[in-house]
Amino acid sequence: FEILNFNDIPSGFVTLFFFMISTWMDPIVQICEAVYAHHPVQRMVALAFMLSFYVASPLIAFNVFTAFSIDVYSKVREQLESGDEDPVAANLSDLRVTLAERGLVLRTAQSMDGNRSQ
């Protein structure tokens, strides 16, 4: 815990990031509590901040992750249900037409991974 501190802003961000992605780090909380040992109001503010950050940050991070997951799922589902052409294939077709107007030819071949996925 020697590198997890609030000596400067980057170190504080790293400490709060580890708080967010890991479990409750009691040594850090005890140190923050010990800093304000003779100031009960500041001590309670520090403890309230640590507890609220520990509770709120995973909830916010999980909600953002969930929202992105649902959005991606919805987009993929809409694309599969609509039966529209794949956006990559549509872009390649547009590019072929554009190049054909200039007298050029675009040659493409599907990769082995693309063949397996279909």
C-alpha positions as CSV (number, residue, x, y, z in Angstrom):
1,F,0.0,0.0,0.0
2,E,3.0,2.3,-0.2
3,I,2.1,3.6,-3.6
4,L,-1.6,4.0,-2.9
5,N,-1.8,7.4,-1.3
6,F,-3.3,10.9,-1.8
7,N,0.0,12.8,-1.9
8,D,-0.8,14.3,-5.3
9,I,-3.6,14.2,-7.8
10,P,-2.4,11.3,-10.0
11,S,-1.7,9.2,-6.9
12,G,-5.1,10.0,-5.6
13,F,-6.7,9.0,-8.9
14,V,-4.8,5.7,-8.9
15,T,-5.9,5.0,-5.3
16,L,-9.5,5.7,-6.0
17,F,-9.3,3.6,-9.2
18,F,-8.0,0.6,-7.1
19,F,-10.8,1.3,-4.6
20,M,-13.3,1.1,-7.5
21,I,-12.0,-2.2,-9.1
22,S,-11.0,-4.1,-5.9
23,T,-12.3,-4.8,-2.5
24,W,-12.4,-2.5,0.6
25,M,-8.8,-1.5,1.4
26,D,-8.9,-1.1,5.2
27,P,-5.2,0.0,5.6
28,I,-5.9,3.0,3.3
29,V,-9.1,3.9,5.2
30,Q,-7.3,3.6,8.5
31,I,-4.5,5.9,7.3
32,C,-7.0,8.5,6.1
33,E,-8.8,8.2,9.4
34,A,-5.5,8.6,11.4
35,V,-4.7,11.8,9.5
36,Y,-7.8,13.4,11.1
37,A,-7.5,11.7,14.5
38,H,-7.9,14.9,16.5
39,H,-10.5,16.5,14.2
40,P,-13.7,14.5,14.5
41,V,-15.7,16.4,11.8
42,Q,-13.0,16.0,9.1
43,R,-12.5,12.4,10.2
44,M,-16.2,11.7,9.6
45,V,-16.1,13.5,6.2
46,A,-13.1,11.4,5.1
47,L,-14.8,8.1,6.2
48,A,-18.1,9.2,4.5
49,F,-16.2,10.0,1.3
50,M,-14.4,6.6,1.3
51,L,-17.6,4.7,2.0
52,S,-19.7,6.6,-0.5
53,F,-17.0,6.3,-3.2
54,Y,-16.7,2.6,-2.5
55,V,-20.4,2.0,-2.8
56,A,-21.2,4.4,-5.6
57,S,-18.3,3.8,-8.0
58,P,-19.0,0.1,-8.7
59,L,-22.7,0.9,-9.2
60,I,-21.9,3.6,-11.7
61,A,-19.3,1.5,-13.5
62,F,-21.6,-1.5,-13.7
63,N,-24.5,0.6,-15.0
64,V,-22.3,2.1,-17.7
65,F,-21.1,-1.3,-18.7
66,T,-24.6,-2.7,-18.7
67,A,-25.9,0.2,-20.8
68,F,-23.2,-0.3,-23.4
69,S,-23.8,-4.1,-23.5
70,I,-27.6,-3.6,-24.0
71,D,-26.9,-1.0,-26.7
72,V,-24.6,-3.3,-28.6
73,Y,-27.0,-6.3,-28.3
74,S,-29.9,-4.1,-29.6
75,K,-27.9,-2.9,-32.6
76,V,-26.8,-6.5,-33.5
77,R,-30.4,-7.7,-33.0
78,E,-31.8,-5.0,-35.2
79,Q,-29.3,-5.7,-37.9
80,L,-30.0,-9.4,-37.9
81,E,-33.8,-8.9,-37.9
82,S,-33.9,-6.3,-40.6
83,G,-32.0,-8.6,-43.0
84,D,-30.1,-5.6,-44.3
85,E,-26.7,-6.0,-45.9
86,D,-23.7,-6.1,-43.7
87,P,-22.3,-2.5,-43.3
88,V,-18.8,-3.6,-44.3
89,A,-20.2,-5.3,-47.5
90,A,-22.3,-2.2,-48.3
91,N,-19.2,0.1,-47.9
92,L,-17.2,-2.2,-50.1
93,S,-20.0,-2.2,-52.8
94,D,-20.1,1.6,-52.7
95,L,-16.3,1.8,-52.9
96,R,-16.3,-0.6,-55.9
97,V,-18.9,1.6,-57.7
98,T,-16.9,4.8,-56.9
99,L,-13.7,3.2,-58.2
100,A,-15.4,1.8,-61.3
101,E,-16.5,5.3,-62.2
102,R,-12.8,6.2,-62.3
103,G,-11.9,3.2,-64.3
104,L,-10.3,1.3,-61.4
105,V,-11.1,-2.1,-60.0
106,L,-11.2,-3.1,-56.4
107,R,-10.4,-6.8,-55.8
108,T,-11.4,-8.3,-52.5
109,A,-11.3,-11.8,-51.0
110,Q,-12.9,-13.0,-47.9
111,S,-10.5,-14.2,-45.2
112,M,-10.6,-17.7,-43.8
113,D,-12.0,-16.4,-40.5
114,G,-14.8,-14.7,-42.4
115,N,-15.6,-18.0,-44.2
116,R,-15.7,-19.9,-40.8
117,S,-18.0,-17.3,-39.2
118,Q,-20.6,-17.6,-42.0
